Amino acid sequence: MNVDSVTIRKATPEDARGWETLGIQVWRDAYRHIFPEEVFLEKESRLEEKIARFNDWAYVIGVLKENHKARNVYEAWGGKLSEHEEGFVKRNVSYPVVFYTFLLEKTPKPLDDTLKT
């Protein structure tokens, strides 16, 4: 993918369903070896609620604190690490989550070879 050709624009309400559905799919692919299926079903059950709040959260991305590969990508794209941290608890195990915010005026930087899979 050539990230130099990406156009960044303000999110619209029509983007909500696609964005939130993509987020669920990414979580499922990235964390299926960690979390049971119920976690993803719970996320899917809250889809309409998340769509309703979409504009408030469109520029914030949460990621497991220990997922250094994803964190490196978000930082390479200009994400700023928030001081806020939450615990994502499933089956009595807490997984720390950190958050990145993005300024939409900035164009994402291309990924260098060290960040590609």
Secondary structure, 3 states (H helix, E strand, C coil): CCHHHCCCCCCCHHHHHHHHHHHHHHHHHHHCCCCCHHHHHHHHHCHHHHHHCHHHHCCEEEEECCCHHHHHHHHHCCCEEEEEEEEEEECCEEEEEEEEECCCCCCCCCCCCCCCC
